[in-house]
Amino acid sequence: MSIKVDPNLMKDLKEFGLEDANKCMHCGNCTAVCPLSTADNTFPRKLIKYAQMGLKDKILESPEPWLCYYCGDCSDTCPRGAEPGETMMVMRRYLTSQYDWTGFAKKFYTSEMFEIISIAIVAILVGLAMIIFRHPFNMEHAYLNDVWPAPAMEIADMGMAAVLTFLLLSNTYRCFNYVMGDLKLKIPIGLYIKNAKELVIHFVTQKKFAECTDRMQWFVHLMIMTGYCTIFLLVAVFLAGGIHVIGLSLHDLQFQRNEIYPFFHPWRILGYYATFAIMYGTTYAIIGRLKKKKAPYKNSHSTDWGFLILLQLTTLTGILIHFTRLLDLPMPTYVLYIIHMMVAIPMLVLEVPFSKWAHLAFRPVVVFLMAVKKDYLEEQGQQK
């Protein structure tokens, strides 16, 4: 079988943040120290070799970038300062752009100006829509439902959720095709069903990350993921009550209720957890990127900053809305609500299918596919 070499691969990867891969002398130290590297899936050295040799197709079919959680051990122990951990992060950005059939992810990852302009355009359009499509402000009480009625908000939410779900699932399907290759037509559906629990377990717990030596990184990642998913599932899946509830305004969850739920109501408790988890995780990550003491935080990409800033601002504005509603301050509540939407919607529209939140889908899917592939190959070996 012929092997295609892409002479521009290293140049393309540099657009996604690759800087030090040419320093690698292939001593194998990074692979040896990685707690997640196995005989079946070795990394990071193999991926660096692919990049240096221009083996684009090999990278496209590689599951290893998604099996790496970037604990930083490999970069800390690299004798040449080749930053193998950061190279794996670059691979994830690159693969995300390759899975995306629209081409948007590539522009989002390779142009900081495009990223900023995209966020600004979506935010401005959302702000204008919130101002134009509203009922008169209720200046007696801070009732969001009077100004932006729940039925209209729910229709907009469900429409946006449908589009984002389609984009994310279609990109995930492309990930599946690349990773499984010709095997996808040979593996019986029963093996997928048998290993379905792996998908759920790794999505919910990020179990493999916990095997890394720096468990704090796993905890921070888990806080951000569970905090965000708690809000997303309650709002988009179970109640479809509006993304504006991110933060402590979860009491407003169902139909933008004007009344306030009791403190110990389940929705409010979940909202408090989600708010704490997101604020803790994003604050830790932001401080880490400012101090640059840990390998995962030494080489921050613009999309890393954008993700953290948008998520934290979304949560902070949600907290402020919560208190202005409790104090029954109409105009501050409405202004903050518009700002909240101008931050939250760009984060969802741009991050879920095209950037950081897409990684949340690709990673457990690939772990699941590797379990399926392993079972299939073992069965084939037994038959022989």
Buried (B, 14 or more C-beta within 10 A) or exposed (E): EEEEEBEEBBEBBEBBBBBBBEBBEBEEBBBEBBEBBEEEBBBBBBBBBBBBBBBBBBBBEBBBBBBBBBBBBBBBBBEBEBBBBBBBBBBBBBBBBBBBEEEBBBBBBBBBEBBEEBBEEBBEBBBEBBEEEBEEBBEEEBBBBBBBBBEEBBEBBEEBBEEBEEBBEBBBEBBBEBBBEEEBEEBEEEBBEEBEEBBEBBBEBBBBBBEBEBEEBBBBBBBBBBBBBBBBEBBBEEBBBBBBBBBBBBBBBBBBBBEBBEEEBEBBEBBBBBBBBBBBBBEBBBEBBEEEEBBBBBBBBBBBBBBBBBBBBBBBBBBBBBBBBBEEBBEBBBBBBBBBBBBBBBBBBBBBBBBBBBBBBBBBBBBBBBBBBBBBEEEEEEEE
